Amino acid sequence: MAIVNNLFLQNASGSVGKQLVFKKYYDKTVISKMPDMSKRVLSEKQLESNERMRLATIYAKFMYKTEEGKIKARIRLKLPAHKSLFHALVKEHLDRHKHLTLEEVEKGFMDDNPS
């Protein structure tokens, strides 16, 4: 890991060729190698959370397809123009289904079949 003081790389962030990663920590830019996530094992709770998020994202994308759908959702959620509608739709879906099991959410999702 190297700390960069070069003016050209000072505001760099992201990755280069899946080899290097530029990270910002407060006023410092750090260069490190790309982490190896291939041996990562997710817990059952993490897998369930990922699946809930995937379903919420699909829901938000479906609602986001038409301009009319966006306007109706923004009015229904009473969302100001400067707030992210996509994030609000994801949050709405997650909040609406947080008391249900993942199987119940998926069953309801397949019944509605938004995509």
C-alpha positions as a printed NumPy array, in Angstrom:
array([[  0.   ,   0.   ,   0.   ],
       [  1.418,   3.382,  -0.998],
       [  0.341,   6.898,  -0.084],
       [  0.352,   9.243,  -3.089],
       [  1.517,  12.856,  -2.898],
       [  1.496,  13.401,  -6.682],
       [ -0.87 ,  16.201,  -7.741],
       [ -2.087,  14.223, -10.778],
       [ -3.121,  11.197,  -8.717],
       [ -4.29 ,  13.081,  -5.64 ],
       [ -7.997,  12.912,  -6.546],
       [ -7.896,   9.508,  -8.231],
       [-10.305,   6.812,  -7.092],
       [-11.362,   3.475,  -8.544],
       [ -9.412,   0.646, -10.09 ],
       [ -6.955,   0.197, -12.945],
       [ -7.041,  -3.038, -14.925],
       [ -8.237,  -5.131, -11.974],
       [ -4.725,  -4.812, -10.586],
       [ -4.58 ,  -1.554,  -8.613],
       [ -7.13 ,   0.247,  -6.462],
       [ -7.037,   3.975,  -5.671],
       [ -8.759,   4.835,  -2.366],
       [ -9.377,   8.182,  -0.679],
       [ -8.942,   8.434,   3.085],
       [ -9.687,  11.998,   4.178],
       [ -6.884,  14.022,   2.571],
       [ -4.754,  11.063,   1.428],
       [ -4.907,   8.881,  -1.68 ],
       [ -3.792,   5.289,  -1.144],
       [ -2.865,   2.774,  -3.847],
       [ -3.249,  -0.926,  -3.057],
       [ -3.64 ,  -4.192,  -4.932],
       [ -7.112,  -5.394,  -5.872],
       [ -8.532,  -7.559,  -3.058],
       [ -9.1  , -11.254,  -3.812],
       [-12.755, -11.956,  -2.969],
       [-12.871, -15.415,  -4.588],
       [-12.684, -17.333,  -1.291],
       [-15.288, -15.206,   0.453],
       [-18.09 , -17.215,   2.068],
       [-21.32 , -15.358,   2.757],
       [-23.508, -16.256,   5.708],
       [-27.148, -17.268,   5.251],
       [-28.257, -13.846,   6.509],
       [-25.98 , -12.064,   3.99 ],
       [-27.344, -14.18 ,   1.138],
       [-30.913, -13.367,   2.197],
       [-30.089,  -9.66 ,   2.432],
       [-28.517,  -9.726,  -1.045],
       [-31.616, -11.427,  -2.486],
       [-33.96 ,  -8.9  ,  -0.83 ],
       [-31.872,  -6.067,  -2.285],
       [-31.934,  -7.698,  -5.739],
       [-35.734,  -7.911,  -5.644],
       [-36.031,  -4.313,  -4.419],
       [-33.788,  -3.122,  -7.248],
       [-35.869,  -4.985,  -9.831],
       [-39.005,  -3.355,  -8.375],
       [-37.431,   0.121,  -8.533],
       [-36.25 ,  -0.411, -12.128],
       [-39.755,  -1.527, -13.119],
       [-41.336,   1.57 , -11.537],
       [-38.653,   3.722, -13.17 ],
       [-39.35 ,   2.534, -16.741],
       [-41.916,   5.14 , -17.737],
       [-42.045,   8.855, -17.077],
       [-45.643,   8.472, -15.876],
       [-44.565,   5.811, -13.37 ],
       [-41.826,   8.087, -12.045],
       [-44.231,  10.992, -11.561],
       [-46.836,   8.815,  -9.821],
       [-44.208,   7.298,  -7.52 ],
       [-42.745,  10.707,  -6.643],
       [-46.226,  12.014,  -5.744],
       [-47.141,   8.855,  -3.795],
       [-43.912,   9.006,  -1.794],
       [-44.154,  12.817,  -1.381],
       [-40.553,  13.052,  -2.525],
       [-38.976,  16.457,  -3.257],
       [-37.332,  16.964,  -6.637],
       [-33.78 ,  16.95 ,  -5.228],
       [-34.13 ,  13.484,  -3.606],
       [-33.338,  10.248,  -5.453],
       [-36.522,   8.506,  -6.561],
       [-34.694,   5.24 ,  -7.28 ],
       [-33.306,   5.053,  -3.733],
       [-36.721,   5.922,  -2.292],
       [-38.345,   3.105,  -4.299],
       [-35.737,   0.589,  -3.11 ],
       [-36.273,   1.725,   0.494],
       [-40.047,   1.517,   0.101],
       [-39.836,  -2.08 ,  -1.13 ],
       [-37.42 ,  -3.119,   1.62 ],
       [-39.526,  -1.446,   4.338],
       [-42.784,  -2.858,   3.001],
       [-41.48 ,  -6.445,   3.041],
       [-39.158,  -6.453,   6.061],
       [-41.614,  -8.424,   8.242],
       [-42.062, -11.152,   5.589],
       [-39.824, -14.131,   5.015],
       [-37.817, -14.223,   1.81 ],
       [-40.048, -17.012,   0.444],
       [-43.164, -14.843,   0.997],
       [-41.508, -11.879,  -0.695],
       [-40.461, -14.002,  -3.693],
       [-43.941, -15.563,  -3.962],
       [-45.569, -12.125,  -3.965],
       [-42.952, -10.903,  -6.402],
       [-43.64 , -13.72 ,  -8.857],
       [-47.409, -13.125,  -8.534],
       [-46.975,  -9.438,  -9.433],
       [-44.313, -10.264, -12.07 ],
       [-43.077,  -6.7  , -12.731],
       [-40.511,  -7.647, -15.398]])
